[in-house]
Amino acid sequence: MTSLFTLSGQTALVTGASRGLGQAIAKALAAAGAKVLCACSNSGGAAATVDAILANGGQAQELVADLSNEQAVRDLAAAALAAGPVQILVNCGGTIFRAPAHEFPMSEWHKVIAVNLDAAFLLSQLLGAEMIKRQSGKIINIASMLSYSGGITVPAYTASKHAIAGVTKALANEWAQHNIQVNAIAPGYFRTDNTAALQADAQRNAAILGRIPAGRWGEPEDLAGAAVFLASAASEYVNGHVLAVDGGWLAR
């Protein structure tokens, strides 16, 4: 049974691998045997992730790309493919901007959409084309609780995460016939930089905790099992699914 979850001999590209959820996912895939290409926005940004993987006997290297820049994303795909066939793609890199909708700057709207949605689609397209040739591959997109609801003062982020859920299903519809599984993980409320403002707001923090049946915020490591499952042979017949890892938030 353990062999269902092994990633030995496979290469994974994980964006947003410098910290938080991306870092935890990168470590989990490496622990399962994958060589992990840790993408980040600034040189040296993923050094801690790479070092941790290497220290545990895994394989990892850093790749750098500004996900808001289309050419940089194309270059990232080329660099990943040059490092070897990429069997697993995890689109985790993301950004958020908070402002009331009637004051939301269009420059920030475009940046959030470019990073959270455009880059994920383009990487899926470029690496997916190679997966189609091999008739095998795994793509995991990172969705959100805001793939289901509207949120407050984060219209661009919400739009991008609704779209990620839709793109996941659209790609699954086209690529399942090529033995490519395209799925998403929707994290609940996790302790990351993106939720720092919510954690610091006593009223919002209490309201969030009050709705989570597990009674706590998620920790990045709580995504490890879901990521390995969706990247492994254990999920060969799972396609177009958005897996909530939320401590029961959606069930409340």
Sequence and secondary structure as in RCSB ss.txt:
>XXXX:A:sequence
MTSLFTLSGQTALVTGASRGLGQAIAKALAAAGAKVLCACSNSGGAAATVDAILANGGQAQELVADLSNEQAVRD
LAAAALAAGPVQILVNCGGTIFRAPAHEFPMSEWHKVIAVNLDAAFLLSQLLGAEMIKRQSGKIINIASMLSYSG
GITVPAYTASKHAIAGVTKALANEWAQHNIQVNAIAPGYFRTDNTAALQADAQRNAAILGRIPAGRWGEPEDLAG
AAVFLASAASEYVNGHVLAVDGGWLAR
>XXXX:A:secstr
 GGGG  TT EEEETTTTSHHHHHHHHHHHHTT EEEEEESSTTTTHHHHHHHHHTT EEEEEE  TT HHHHHH
HHHHHHHTS   EEEE         GGG  HHHHHHHHIIIIIHHHHHHHHHHHHHHHHT EEEEEE  GGGTS 
 SS HHHHHHHHHHHHHHHHHHHHHGGGTEEEEEEEE SBSSGGGHHHHH HHHHHHHHHH TT S B GGGGHH
HHHHHHSGGGTT  S EEEESTTGGG 
